[in-house]
Amino acid sequence: MILARHAGALLWVGRYLERAESTSRCLSYAANSITHLRADEARAEGELMVRTLGLQDELEAVGPLESQPQLVAFLLSDTDNPGSVVSAIVAVRENLRAVRDRIPIELWEEANGLYLRFPFLGHANAAPSGLHEVLLMVRRACLAISGILNEGMRRDEGHAFVVVGRMLERSIFTVGLLEASHSDTRGVTDATRMLRLTSSLQAYHRQFGNAPDPQGVVHYLLHASDLPRSVLSCLGRAEDGLTALGENSAALDRARRKAALLRARLSLGEIEEAMTTDPRATLQDFAGQLAGLAGDVHAAIVPPLGMATVQAQYVRPGRTDRPGDAGALGDTPAAGRTDGPLR
């Protein structure tokens, strides 16, 4: 059994850990590609990167990005942007803090150490002097945290929630990347860019040994069964995790069936068949269904807002009443618990 609040925290640990790694990889690529571009091309690349990460609404609140430093601040250190690297790192640390009794001590030390390496936390316009070194440090720390999760954590419900969160976040990012690539205002679909942003370029070259073409790369990132970052692989692992978790929760079992349906549509070629007529709309719809699946998993864990909340029981300072006397406890009797075992 696992408390609902612990399950929710671990689910978001997986999601934010994946988000931190993906955003740092995207920012590193953008910083390299924008350097030698004209101002209008650099602006288009920055907007494409924001679309890839699904941060259009957050960007509207900030305003257009006119320069590379603005893009770096928005994606790296802007704490008002929930998709920035710093926001993701803070969220990973805070969620792990809530479940310290369920995780290996090495996991907490690595996540806390990553947090403490950012001296500019909370300063949206601050940026490190060595951007690439900072982003490399973040990616390596995320890999270290992943290694501890895989090798040092019990294979219980908590571990399953972390895996489900990571796989759903990774699927959403990959489909968002493909959709953004088909929406490039410059009228090109950069196959190498798609592979680099998913850390799949080397794997693709080893398997096919030729220059990547856009259609082949889209198929590879959607269907490759031996690629950990393909959508098919991610949905399979998410489904496996939800299968174990759904034994005690009807809501999670419904989410498992939804994941299985999406995986079946993908493996049977329904998604790619629809892409032949309108790839952008098909990918947008697929991304929306993946986001809906992630929302269903979260809703299956978190109690509805209308449910009663826990009231703390305590003896007021200076009172000499026995615990059984009237007024010895808080003014309100404890209501029914809502963070009990997840069922």
Phi and psi in degrees as GROMACS dihedral restraints (atoms count N, CA, C in turn):
[ dihedral_restraints ]
;  ai    aj    ak    al  type     phi  dphi    fc
    3     4     5     6     1  -141.4    20    10
    4     5     6     7     1   138.7    20    10
    6     7     8     9     1   -64.3    20    10
    7     8     9    10     1   146.2    20    10
    9    10    11    12     1   -60.4    20    10
   10    11    12    13     1   -39.8    20    10
   12    13    14    15     1   -68.3    20    10
   13    14    15    16     1   -32.2    20    10
   15    16    17    18     1   -70.0    20    10
   16    17    18    19     1   -40.6    20    10
   18    19    20    21     1   -61.4    20    10
   19    20    21    22     1   -44.3    20    10
   21    22    23    24     1   -63.5    20    10
   22    23    24    25     1   -41.1    20    10
   24    25    26    27     1   -63.1    20    10
   25    26    27    28     1   -43.6    20    10
   27    28    29    30     1   -71.2    20    10
   28    29    30    31     1   -34.5    20    10
   30    31    32    33     1   -58.9    20    10
   31    32    33    34     1   -43.9    20    10
   33    34    35    36     1   -78.6    20    10
   34    35    36    37     1   -22.5    20    10
   36    37    38    39     1   -59.2    20    10
   37    38    39    40     1   -47.6    20    10
   39    40    41    42     1   -62.1    20    10
   40    41    42    43     1   -42.7    20    10
   42    43    44    45     1   -67.8    20    10
   43    44    45    46     1   -46.5    20    10
   45    46    47    48     1   -71.8    20    10
   46    47    48    49     1   -30.7    20    10
   48    49    50    51     1   -63.5    20    10
   49    50    51    52     1   -45.0    20    10
   51    52    53    54     1   -65.2    20    10
   52    53    54    55     1   -37.4    20    10
   54    55    56    57     1   -66.5    20    10
   55    56    57    58     1   -40.6    20    10
   57    58    59    60     1   -62.5    20    10
   58    59    60    61     1   -44.0    20    10
   60    61    62    63     1   -66.5    20    10
   61    62    63    64     1   -45.4    20    10
   63    64    65    66     1   -64.8    20    10
   64    65    66    67     1   -43.1    20    10
   66    67    68    69     1   -67.3    20    10
   67    68    69    70     1   -39.7    20    10
   69    70    71    72     1   -66.2    20    10
   70    71    72    73     1   -36.1    20    10
   72    73    74    75     1   -67.5    20    10
   73    74    75    76     1   -42.4    20    10
   75    76    77    78     1   -65.0    20    10
   76    77    78    79     1   -41.5    20    10
   78    79    80    81     1   -67.2    20    10
   79    80    81    82     1   -37.8    20    10
   81    82    83    84     1   -62.6    20    10
   82    83    84    85     1   -43.6    20    10
   84    85    86    87     1   -64.5    20    10
   85    86    87    88     1   -43.6    20    10
   87    88    89    90     1   -63.5    20    10
   88    89    90    91     1   -41.2    20    10
   90    91    92    93     1   -62.0    20    10
   91    92    93    94     1   -36.0    20    10
   93    94    95    96     1   -73.9    20    10
   94    95    96    97     1   -42.1    20    10
   96    97    98    99     1   -76.5    20    10
   97    98    99   100     1   -29.2    20    10
   99   100   101   102     1   -78.0    20    10
  100   101   102   103     1   -24.5    20    10
  102   103   104   105     1   -52.8    20    10
  103   104   105   106     1   -41.9    20    10
  105   106   107   108     1  -104.8    20    10
  106   107   108   109     1    16.4    20    10
  108   109   110   111     1   -97.8    20    10
  109   110   111   112     1   156.8    20    10
  111   112   113   114     1   -68.8    20    10
  112   113   114   115     1   165.8    20    10
  114   115   116   117     1   -58.9    20    10
  115   116   117   118     1   -44.8    20    10
  117   118   119   120     1   -68.1    20    10
  118   119   120   121     1   -38.5    20    10
  120   121   122   123     1   -68.8    20    10
  121   122   123   124     1   -37.9    20    10
  123   124   125   126     1   -64.4    20    10
  124   125   126   127     1   -39.2    20    10
  126   127   128   129     1   -65.5    20    10
  127   128   129   130     1   -40.4    20    10
  129   130   131   132     1   -64.5    20    10
  130   131   132   133     1   -40.0    20    10
  132   133   134   135     1   -65.4    20    10
  133   134   135   136     1   -40.5    20    10
  135   136   137   138     1   -63.9    20    10
  136   137   138   139     1   -42.4    20    10
  138   139   140   141     1   -66.0    20    10
  139   140   141   142     1   -36.7    20    10
  141   142   143   144     1   -64.7    20    10
  142   143   144   145     1   -38.4    20    10
  144   145   146   147     1   -66.9    20    10
  145   146   147   148     1   -40.5    20    10
  147   148   149   150     1   -62.7    20    10
  148   149   150   151     1   -40.9    20    10
  150   151   152   153     1   -65.4    20    10
  151   152   153   154     1   -39.1    20    10
  153   154   155   156     1   -58.0    20    10
  154   155   156   157     1   -39.9    20    10
  156   157   158   159     1   -86.8    20    10
  157   158   159   160     1    -1.3    20    10
  159   160   161   162     1    69.7    20    10
  160   161   162   163     1    34.9    20    10
  162   163   164   165     1  -112.2    20    10
  163   164   165   166     1    29.1    20    10
  165   166   167   168     1   -62.6    20    10
  166   167   168   169     1   -42.5    20    10
  168   169   170   171     1   -65.1    20    10
  169   170   171   172     1   -40.9    20    10
  171   172   173   174     1   -65.1    20    10
  172   173   174   175     1   -35.3    20    10
  174   175   176   177     1   -69.0    20    10
  175   176   177   178     1   -35.4    20    10
  177   178   179   180     1   -60.5    20    10
  178   179   180   181     1   -34.7    20    10
  180   181   182   183     1   -70.2    20    10
  181   182   183   184     1   -25.6    20    10
  183   184   185   186     1   -90.3    20    10
  184   185   186   187     1   -37.7    20    10
  186   187   188   189     1   109.3    20    10
  187   188   189   190     1   170.2    20    10
  189   190   191   192     1   -63.9    20    10
  190   191   192   193     1   148.4    20    10
  192   193   194   195     1   -90.7    20    10
  193   194   195   196     1   112.8    20    10
  195   196   197   198     1   -97.5    20    10
  196   197   198   199     1   -11.1    20    10
  198   199   200   201     1  -150.7    20    10
  199   200   201   202     1   165.2    20    10
  201   202   203   204     1   -63.5    20    10
  202   203   204   205     1   -42.5    20    10
  204   205   206   207     1   -57.4    20    10
  205   206   207   208     1   -35.6    20    10
  207   208   209   210     1   -65.5    20    10
  208   209   210   211     1   -41.7    20    10
  210   211   212   213     1   -62.9    20    10
  211   212   213   214     1   -42.8    20    10
  213   214   215   216     1   -62.7    20    10
  214   215   216   217     1   -46.1    20    10
  216   217   218   219     1   -63.3    20    10
  217   218   219   220     1   -39.8    20    10
  219   220   221   222     1   -66.4    20    10
  220   221   222   223     1   -42.9    20    10
  222   223   224   225     1   -89.9    20    10
  223   224   225   226     1   -18.7    20    10
  225   226   227   228     1  -102.5    20    10
  226   227   228   229     1   -55.3    20    10
  228   229   230   231     1  -120.1    20    10
  229   230   231   232     1     2.0    20    10
  231   232   233   234     1   -77.1    20    10
  232   233   234   235     1   106.5    20    10
  234   235   236   237     1   -73.9    20    10
  235   236   237   238     1   -13.4    20    10
  237   238   239   240     1   -79.1    20    10
  238   239   240   241     1   -13.2    20    10
  240   241   242   243     1   -97.6    20    10
  241   242   243   244     1   109.9    20    10
  243   244   245   246     1   -66.8    20    10
  244   245   246   247     1   -11.7    20    10
  246   247   248   249     1   -97.6    20    10
  247   248   249   250     1     3.2    20    10
  249   250   251   252     1   -74.6    20    10
  250   251   252   253     1   161.7    20    10
  252   253   254   255     1   -61.5    20    10
  253   254   255   256     1   -46.2    20    10
  255   256   257   258     1   -63.4    20    10
  256   257   258   259     1   -43.1    20    10
  258   259   260   261     1   -59.8    20    10
  259   260   261   262     1   -41.2    20    10
  261   262   263   264     1   -66.1    20    10
  262   263   264   265     1   -41.1    20    10
  264   265   266   267     1   -65.2    20    10
  265   266   267   268     1   -42.9    20    10
  267   268   269   270     1   -61.1    20    10
  268   269   270   271     1   -41.8    20    10
  270   271   272   273     1   -66.6    20    10
  271   272   273   274     1   -40.0    20    10
  273   274   275   276     1   -60.0    20    10
  274   275   276   277     1   -46.3    20    10
  276   277   278   279     1   -63.9    20    10
  277   278   279   280     1   -45.5    20    10
  279   280   281   282     1   -67.6    20    10
  280   281   282   283     1   -37.3    20    10
  282   283   284   285     1   -70.3    20    10
  283   284   285   286     1   -36.1    20    10
  285   286   287   288     1   -69.3    20    10
  286   287   288   289     1   -32.3    20    10
  288   289   290   291     1   -58.9    20    10
  289   290   291   292     1   -36.4    20    10
  291   292   293   294     1   -72.5    20    10
  292   293   294   295     1   -15.4    20    10
  294   295   296   297     1  -127.0    20    10
  295   296   297   298     1    32.2    20    10
  297   298   299   300     1   -61.2    20    10
  298   299   300   301     1   -26.4    20    10
  300   301   302   303     1   -78.5    20    10
  301   302   303   304     1    -6.3    20    10
  303   304   305   306     1  -109.5    20    10
  304   305   306   307     1    -3.8    20    10
  306   307   308   309     1  -121.1    20    10
  307   308   309   310     1   157.7    20    10
  309   310   311   312     1   -64.1    20    10
  310   311   312   313     1   146.2    20    10
  312   313   314   315     1   -62.3    20    10
  313   314   315   316     1   -32.1    20    10
  315   316   317   318     1   -63.4    20    10
  316   317   318   319     1   -32.8    20    10
  318   319   320   321     1   -66.2    20    10
  319   320   321   322     1   -45.4    20    10
  321   322   323   324     1   -63.2    20    10
  322   323   324   325     1   -42.9    20    10
  324   325   326   327     1   -62.9    20    10
  325   326   327   328     1   -39.8    20    10
  327   328   329   330     1   -68.3    20    10
  328   329   330   331     1   -44.5    20    10
  330   331   332   333     1   -67.0    20    10
  331   332   333   334     1   -41.4    20    10
  333   334   335   336     1   -67.7    20    10
  334   335   336   337     1   -38.3    20    10
  336   337   338   339     1   -63.5    20    10
  337   338   339   340     1   -38.6    20    10
  339   340   341   342     1   -63.1    20    10
  340   341   342   343     1   -42.9    20    10
  342   343   344   345     1   -60.0    20    10
  343   344   345   346     1   -43.4    20    10
  345   346   347   348     1   -73.2    20    10
  346   347   348   349     1   -10.2    20    10
  348   349   350   351     1   -82.3    20    10
  349   350   351   352     1    -1.2    20    10
  351   352   353   354     1  -106.8    20    10
  352   353   354   355     1    95.2    20    10
  354   355   356   357     1   -72.2    20    10
  355   356   357   358     1   -13.6    20    10
  357   358   359   360     1  -102.3    20    10
  358   359   360   361     1    22.4    20    10
  360   361   362   363     1   -57.3    20    10
  361   362   363   364     1   132.1    20    10
  363   364   365   366     1    87.1    20    10
  364   365   366   367     1    -0.6    20    10
  366   367   368   369     1  -112.5    20    10
  367   368   369   370     1    99.4    20    10
  369   370   371   372     1   -63.8    20    10
  370   371   372   373     1   -27.6    20    10
  372   373   374   375     1   -97.0    20    10
  373   374   375   376     1     2.4    20    10
  375   376   377   378     1   -86.7    20    10
  376   377   378   379     1   146.8    20    10
  378   379   380   381     1  -145.8    20    10
  379   380   381   382     1   146.8    20    10
  381   382   383   384     1   -72.3    20    10
  382   383   384   385     1   157.1    20    10
  384   385   386   387     1   -72.5    20    10
  385   386   387   388     1   -34.5    20    10
  387   388   389   390     1  -107.6    20    10
  388   389   390   391     1    81.8    20    10
  390   391   392   393     1   -59.7    20    10
  391   392   393   394     1   -48.4    20    10
  393   394   395   396     1   -65.3    20    10
  394   395   396   397     1   -35.6    20    10
  396   397   398   399     1   -66.7    20    10
  397   398   399   400     1   -40.0    20    10
  399   400   401   402     1   -64.3    20    10
  400   401   402   403     1   -45.2    20    10
  402   403   404   405     1   -66.0    20    10
  403   404   405   406     1   -36.9    20    10
  405   406   407   408     1   -65.2    20    10
  406   407   408   409     1   -40.3    20    10
  408   409   410   411     1   -61.1    20    10
  409   410   411   412     1   -41.3    20    10
  411   412   413   414     1   -63.2    20    10
  412   413   414   415     1   -46.5    20    10
  414   415   416   417     1   -63.6    20    10
  415   416   417   418     1   -40.4    20    10
  417   418   419   420     1   -67.2    20    10
  418   419   420   421     1   -38.2    20    10
  420   421   422   423     1   -66.0    20    10
  421   422   423   424     1   -39.3    20    10
  423   424   425   426     1   -63.4    20    10
  424   425   426   427     1   -39.3    20    10
  426   427   428   429     1   -66.5    20    10
  427   428   429   430     1   -37.2    20    10
  429   430   431   432     1   -64.7    20    10
  430   431   432   433     1   -42.8    20    10
  432   433   434   435     1   -62.9    20    10
  433   434   435   436     1   -41.4    20    10
  435   436   437   438     1   -61.8    20    10
  436   437   438   439     1   -40.4    20    10
  438   439   440   441     1   -62.9    20    10
  439   440   441   442     1   -41.1    20    10
  441   442   443   444     1   -66.5    20    10
  442   443   444   445     1   -40.0    20    10
  444   445   446   447     1   -60.5    20    10
  445   446   447   448     1   -41.0    20    10
  447   448   449   450     1   -78.1    20    10
  448   449   450   451     1   -33.5    20    10
  450   451   452   453     1  -106.7    20    10
  451   452   453   454     1   -17.9    20    10
  453   454   455   456     1  -117.7    20    10
  454   455   456   457     1    -3.7    20    10
  456   457   458   459     1  -107.6    20    10
  457   458   459   460     1   139.8    20    10
  459   460   461   462     1   -60.1    20    10
  460   461   462   463     1   145.3    20    10
  462   463   464   465     1   -83.7    20    10
  463   464   465   466     1    65.0    20    10
  465   466   467   468     1  -109.4    20    10
  466   467   468   469     1  -165.0    20    10
  468   469   470   471     1   -62.4    20    10
  469   470   471   472     1   -35.8    20    10
  471   472   473   474     1   -61.0    20    10
  472   473   474   475     1   -45.5    20    10
  474   475   476   477     1   -63.0    20    10
  475   476   477   478     1   -38.9    20    10
  477   478   479   480     1   -63.1    20    10
  478   479   480   481     1   -39.7    20    10
  480   481   482   483     1   -65.5    20    10
  481   482   483   484     1   -39.1    20    10
  483   484   485   486     1   -61.3    20    10
  484   485   486   487     1   -46.6    20    10
  486   487   488   489     1   -63.1    20    10
  487   488   489   490     1   -44.5    20    10
  489   490   491   492     1   -60.5    20    10
  490   491   492   493     1   -43.9    20    10
  492   493   494   495     1   -60.9    20    10
  493   494   495   496     1   -44.6    20    10
  495   496   497   498     1   -64.4    20    10
  496   497   498   499     1   -44.8    20    10
  498   499   500   501     1   -67.2    20    10
  499   500   501   502     1   -38.0    20    10
  501   502   503   504     1   -67.9    20    10
  502   503   504   505     1   -43.1    20    10
  504   505   506   507     1   -63.2    20    10
  505   506   507   508     1   -40.7    20    10
  507   508   509   510     1   -65.5    20    10
  508   509   510   511     1   -40.3    20    10
  510   511   512   513     1   -63.1    20    10
  511   512   513   514     1   -44.8    20    10
  513   514   515   516     1   -61.5    20    10
  514   515   516   517     1   -42.7    20    10
  516   517   518   519     1   -64.1    20    10
  517   518   519   520     1   -45.4    20    10
  519   520   521   522     1   -63.7    20    10
  520   521   522   523     1   -44.4    20    10
  522   523   524   525     1   -67.5    20    10
  523   524   525   526     1   -37.7    20    10
  525   526   527   528     1   -62.3    20    10
  526   527   528   529     1   -37.6    20    10
  528   529   530   531     1   -63.3    20    10
  529   530   531   532     1   -44.8    20    10
  531   532   533   534     1   -65.4    20    10
  532   533   534   535     1   -40.7    20    10
  534   535   536   537     1   -65.4    20    10
  535   536   537   538     1   -43.1    20    10
  537   538   539   540     1   -64.8    20    10
  538   539   540   541     1   -37.1    20    10
  540   541   542   543     1   -64.2    20    10
  541   542   543   544     1   -33.4    20    10
  543   544   545   546     1   -80.6    20    10
  544   545   546   547     1    -8.0    20    10
  546   547   548   549     1  -106.3    20    10
  547   548   549   550     1     9.5    20    10
  549   550   551   552     1   -60.2    20    10
  550   551   552   553     1   122.8    20    10
  552   553   554   555     1   -65.7    20    10
  553   554   555   556     1   -17.4    20    10
  555   556   557   558     1   -80.7    20    10
  556   557   558   559     1    -2.7    20    10
  558   559   560   561     1    76.6    20    10
  559   560   561   562     1    20.4    20    10
  561   562   563   564     1  -125.8    20    10
  562   563   564   565     1   152.7    20    10
  564   565   566   567     1  -119.2    20    10
  565   566   567   568     1   104.6    20    10
  567   568   569   570     1   -84.0    20    10
  568   569   570   571     1   105.0    20    10
  570   571   572   573     1   -67.2    20    10
  571   572   573   574     1   -40.2    20    10
  573   574   575   576     1   -63.8    20    10
  574   575   576   577     1   -38.7    20    10
  576   577   578   579     1   -60.0    20    10
  577   578   579   580     1   -44.7    20    10
  579   580   581   582     1   -61.3    20    10
  580   581   582   583     1   -39.3    20    10
  582   583   584   585     1   -71.3    20    10
  583   584   585   586     1   -40.0    20    10
  585   586   587   588     1   -65.6    20    10
  586   587   588   589     1   -40.5    20    10
  588   589   590   591     1   -72.6    20    10
  589   590   591   592     1   -11.3    20    10
  591   592   593   594     1  -112.9    20    10
  592   593   594   595     1    11.8    20    10
  594   595   596   597     1    53.9    20    10
  595   596   597   598     1    40.4    20    10
  597   598   599   600     1  -119.8    20    10
  598   599   600   601     1     4.3    20    10
  600   601   602   603     1   -63.9    20    10
  601   602   603   604     1   -48.0    20    10
  603   604   605   606     1   -64.7    20    10
  604   605   606   607     1   -41.5    20    10
  606   607   608   609     1   -62.6    20    10
  607   608   609   610     1   -39.3    20    10
  609   610   611   612     1   -65.0    20    10
  610   611   612   613     1   -45.6    20    10
  612   613   614   615     1   -64.2    20    10
  613   614   615   616     1   -38.3    20    10
  615   616   617   618     1   -66.4    20    10
  616   617   618   619     1   -32.5    20    10
  618   619   620   621     1   -84.0    20    10
  619   620   621   622     1   -39.0    20    10
  621   622   623   624     1  -108.9    20    10
  622   623   624   625     1   -25.8    20    10
  624   625   626   627     1    63.1    20    10
  625   626   627   628     1    27.4    20    10
  627   628   629   630     1  -144.1    20    10
  628   629   630   631     1   174.0    20    10
  630   631   632   633     1   -65.9    20    10
  631   632   633   634     1   132.7    20    10
  633   634   635   636     1   -69.4    20    10
  634   635   636   637     1   139.6    20    10
  636   637   638   639     1  -110.2    20    10
  637   638   639   640     1   150.1    20    10
  639   640   641   642     1   -56.0    20    10
  640   641   642   643     1   -46.8    20    10
  642   643   644   645     1   -65.3    20    10
  643   644   645   646     1   -40.3    20    10
  645   646   647   648     1   -65.4    20    10
  646   647   648   649     1   -37.9    20    10
  648   649   650   651     1   -69.4    20    10
  649   650   651   652     1   -40.8    20    10
  651   652   653   654     1   -60.3    20    10
  652   653   654   655     1   -45.5    20    10
  654   655   656   657     1   -62.2    20    10
  655   656   657   658     1   -40.9    20    10
  657   658   659   660     1   -63.9    20    10
  658   659   660   661     1   -46.3    20    10
  660   661   662   663     1   -72.8    20    10
  661   662   663   664     1   -20.8    20    10
  663   664   665   666     1   -88.8    20    10
  664   665   666   667     1   -39.3    20    10
  666   667   668   669     1  -114.9    20    10
  667   668   669   670     1   -15.3    20    10
  669   670   671   672     1   -60.2    20    10
  670   671   672   673     1   115.1    20    10
  672   673   674   675     1   -74.4    20    10
  673   674   675   676     1   -21.7    20    10
  675   676   677   678     1  -100.9    20    10
  676   677   678   679     1     8.1    20    10
  678   679   680   681     1  -104.4    20    10
  679   680   681   682     1   116.7    20    10
  681   682   683   684     1   -60.7    20    10
  682   683   684   685     1   -20.9    20    10
  684   685   686   687     1  -100.3    20    10
  685   686   687   688     1     2.1    20    10
  687   688   689   690     1   -72.2    20    10
  688   689   690   691     1   152.2    20    10
  690   691   692   693     1   -64.7    20    10
  691   692   693   694     1   -38.1    20    10
  693   694   695   696     1   -62.1    20    10
  694   695   696   697     1   -44.1    20    10
  696   697   698   699     1   -64.0    20    10
  697   698   699   700     1   -42.2    20    10
  699   700   701   702     1   -65.0    20    10
  700   701   702   703     1   -43.1    20    10
  702   703   704   705     1   -66.0    20    10
  703   704   705   706     1   -35.3    20    10
  705   706   707   708     1   -63.4    20    10
  706   707   708   709     1   -44.1    20    10
  708   709   710   711     1   -69.3    20    10
  709   710   711   712     1   -37.2    20    10
  711   712   713   714     1   -64.4    20    10
  712   713   714   715     1   -40.3    20    10
  714   715   716   717     1   -64.4    20    10
  715   716   717   718     1   -40.6    20    10
  717   718   719   720     1   -60.7    20    10
  718   719   720   721     1   -44.2    20    10
  720   721   722   723     1   -63.9    20    10
  721   722   723   724     1   -42.3    20    10
  723   724   725   726     1   -69.9    20    10
  724   725   726   727     1   -26.7    20    10
  726   727   728   729     1   -62.7    20    10
  727   728   729   730     1   -45.0    20    10
  729   730   731   732     1   -68.8    20    10
  730   731   732   733     1   -39.7    20    10
  732   733   734   735     1   -74.1    20    10
  733   734   735   736     1   -29.4    20    10
  735   736   737   738     1   -73.2    20    10
  736   737   738   739     1    -7.5    20    10
  738   739   740   741     1   -63.1    20    10
  739   740   741   742     1   -29.4    20    10
  741   742   743   744     1  -113.5    20    10
  742   743   744   745     1     9.4    20    10
  744   745   746   747     1  -146.6    20    10
  745   746   747   748     1   116.8    20    10
  747   748   749   750     1   -65.5    20    10
  748   749   750   751     1   -36.6    20    10
  750   751   752   753     1   -65.5    20    10
  751   752   753   754     1   -42.0    20    10
  753   754   755   756     1   -68.7    20    10
  754   755   756   757     1   -31.4    20    10
  756   757   758   759     1   -67.4    20    10
  757   758   759   760     1   -35.6    20    10
  759   760   761   762     1   -65.5    20    10
  760   761   762   763     1   -38.1    20    10
  762   763   764   765     1   -64.5    20    10
  763   764   765   766     1   -37.2    20    10
  765   766   767   768     1   -61.7    20    10
  766   767   768   769     1   -43.1    20    10
  768   769   770   771     1   -64.7    20    10
  769   770   771   772     1   -35.8    20    10
  771   772   773   774     1   -66.5    20    10
  772   773   774   775     1   -41.3    20    10
  774   775   776   777     1   -63.1    20    10
  775   776   777   778     1   -40.6    20    10
  777   778   779   780     1   -64.2    20    10
  778   779   780   781     1   -37.7    20    10
  780   781   782   783     1   -66.4    20    10
  781   782   783   784     1   -43.5    20    10
  783   784   785   786     1   -63.7    20    10
  784   785   786   787     1   -41.1    20    10
  786   787   788   789     1   -64.9    20    10
  787   788   789   790     1   -38.6    20    10
  789   790   791   792     1   -65.9    20    10
  790   791   792   793     1   -42.1    20    10
  792   793   794   795     1   -59.8    20    10
  793   794   795   796     1   -37.1    20    10
  795   796   797   798     1   -73.0    20    10
  796   797   798   799     1   -48.7    20    10
  798   799   800   801     1   -68.0    20    10
  799   800   801   802     1   -28.5    20    10
  801   802   803   804     1   -85.9    20    10
  802   803   804   805     1    -0.4    20    10
  804   805   806   807     1    86.3    20    10
  805   806   807   808     1     8.6    20    10
  807   808   809   810     1   -65.7    20    10
  808   809   810   811     1   -38.5    20    10
  810   811   812   813     1   -66.3    20    10
  811   812   813   814     1   -48.9    20    10
  813   814   815   816     1   -66.5    20    10
  814   815   816   817     1   -32.8    20    10
  816   817   818   819     1   -64.4    20    10
  817   818   819   820     1   -40.6    20    10
  819   820   821   822     1   -69.2    20    10
  820   821   822   823     1   -28.7    20    10
  822   823   824   825     1   -68.6    20    10
  823   824   825   826     1   -20.9    20    10
  825   826   827   828     1   -64.9    20    10
  826   827   828   829     1   -27.3    20    10
  828   829   830   831     1   -95.9    20    10
  829   830   831   832     1   -41.8    20    10
  831   832   833   834     1  -148.8    20    10
  832   833   834   835     1    84.6    20    10
  834   835   836   837     1   -63.6    20    10
  835   836   837   838     1   -39.1    20    10
  837   838   839   840     1   -65.3    20    10
  838   839   840   841     1   -47.5    20    10
  840   841   842   843     1   -65.4    20    10
  841   842   843   844     1   -38.2    20    10
  843   844   845   846     1   -63.7    20    10
  844   845   846   847     1   -43.9    20    10
  846   847   848   849     1   -68.9    20    10
  847   848   849   850     1   -36.4    20    10
  849   850   851   852     1   -61.7    20    10
  850   851   852   853     1   -43.7    20    10
  852   853   854   855     1   -65.3    20    10
  853   854   855   856     1   -41.0    20    10
  855   856   857   858     1   -65.1    20    10
  856   857   858   859     1   -42.9    20    10
  858   859   860   861     1   -62.3    20    10
  859   860   861   862     1   -39.4    20    10
  861   862   863   864     1   -63.6    20    10
  862   863   864   865     1   -37.7    20    10
  864   865   866   867     1   -69.8    20    10
  865   866   867   868     1   -36.0    20    10
  867   868   869   870     1   -66.0    20    10
  868   869   870   871     1   -42.3    20    10
  870   871   872   873     1   -63.5    20    10
  871   872   873   874     1   -37.3    20    10
  873   874   875   876     1   -64.4    20    10
  874   875   876   877     1   -38.6    20    10
  876   877   878   879     1   -62.9    20    10
  877   878   879   880     1   -44.4    20    10
  879   880   881   882     1   -61.4    20    10
  880   881   882   883     1   -39.3    20    10
  882   883   884   885     1   -65.3    20    10
  883   884   885   886     1   -37.3    20    10
  885   886   887   888     1   -64.7    20    10
  886   887   888   889     1   -40.1    20    10
  888   889   890   891     1   -63.7    20    10
  889   890   891   892     1   -44.4    20    10
  891   892   893   894     1   -64.1    20    10
  892   893   894   895     1   -42.0    20    10
  894   895   896   897     1   -65.8    20    10
  895   896   897   898     1   -28.7    20    10
  897   898   899   900     1   -71.5    20    10
  898   899   900   901     1   -19.0    20    10
  900   901   902   903     1   -96.4    20    10
  901   902   903   904     1   -47.2    20    10
  903   904   905   906     1   -83.1    20    10
  904   905   906   907     1   129.5    20    10
  906   907   908   909     1   -65.5    20    10
  907   908   909   910     1   154.1    20    10
  909   910   911   912     1   -59.9    20    10
  910   911   912   913     1   153.1    20    10
  912   913   914   915     1   -64.4    20    10
  913   914   915   916     1   -25.2    20    10
  915   916   917   918     1   -78.4    20    10
  916   917   918   919     1    -6.0    20    10
  918   919   920   921     1   -76.0    20    10
  919   920   921   922     1   157.6    20    10
  921   922   923   924     1   -66.2    20    10
  922   923   924   925     1   151.1    20    10
  924   925   926   927     1  -110.8    20    10
  925   926   927   928     1   159.8    20    10
  927   928   929   930     1   -74.7    20    10
  928   929   930   931     1   135.4    20    10
  930   931   932   933     1  -107.9    20    10
  931   932   933   934     1   131.6    20    10
  933   934   935   936     1   -68.8    20    10
  934   935   936   937     1   139.5    20    10
  936   937   938   939     1  -101.6    20    10
  937   938   939   940     1   131.6    20    10
  939   940   941   942     1  -158.3    20    10
  940   941   942   943     1   155.6    20    10
  942   943   944   945     1   -93.6    20    10
  943   944   945   946     1   126.5    20    10
  945   946   947   948     1   -67.3    20    10
  946   947   948   949     1   143.8    20    10
  948   949   950   951     1   -57.7    20    10
  949   950   951   952     1   134.9    20    10
  951   952   953   954     1    88.1    20    10
  952   953   954   955     1   -10.6    20    10
  954   955   956   957     1   -80.1    20    10
  955   956   957   958     1   143.6    20    10
  957   958   959   960     1  -112.6    20    10
  958   959   960   961     1     6.1    20    10
  960   961   962   963     1   -64.2    20    10
  961   962   963   964     1   146.6    20    10
  963   964   965   966     1   -70.9    20    10
  964   965   966   967     1   152.7    20    10
  966   967   968   969     1   -54.6    20    10
  967   968   969   970     1   -24.7    20    10
  969   970   971   972     1   -86.7    20    10
  970   971   972   973     1   -10.7    20    10
  972   973   974   975     1   -75.5    20    10
  973   974   975   976     1   153.5    20    10
  975   976   977   978     1   -65.6    20    10
  976   977   978   979     1   134.8    20    10
  978   979   980   981     1    89.6    20    10
  979   980   981   982     1    -4.6    20    10
  981   982   983   984     1   -74.6    20    10
  982   983   984   985     1   -24.7    20    10
  984   985   986   987     1  -101.6    20    10
  985   986   987   988     1  -177.6    20    10
  987   988   989   990     1   -60.2    20    10
  988   989   990   991     1   165.3    20    10
  990   991   992   993     1   -62.5    20    10
  991   992   993   994     1   -31.2    20    10
  993   994   995   996     1  -111.1    20    10
  994   995   996   997     1   128.2    20    10
  996   997   998   999     1   -65.3    20    10
  997   998   999  1000     1   153.5    20    10
  999  1000  1001  1002     1   -63.6    20    10
 1000  1001  1002  1003     1   130.5    20    10
 1002  1003  1004  1005     1   -83.3    20    10
 1003  1004  1005  1006     1   175.2    20    10
 1005  1006  1007  1008     1   -62.9    20    10
 1006  1007  1008  1009     1   140.0    20    10
 1008  1009  1010  1011     1   -72.1    20    10
 1009  1010  1011  1012     1   141.1    20    10
 1011  1012  1013  1014     1  -114.2    20    10
 1012  1013  1014  1015     1     0.0    20    10
 1014  1015  1016  1017     1  -111.9    20    10
 1015  1016  1017  1018     1    31.3    20    10
 1017  1018  1019  1020     1   -74.8    20    10
 1018  1019  1020  1021     1  -170.4    20    10
 1020  1021  1022  1023     1   -57.3    20    10
 1021  1022  1023  1024     1   139.3    20    10
 1023  1024  1025  1026     1   -72.0    20    10
 1024  1025  1026  1027     1   125.0    20    10
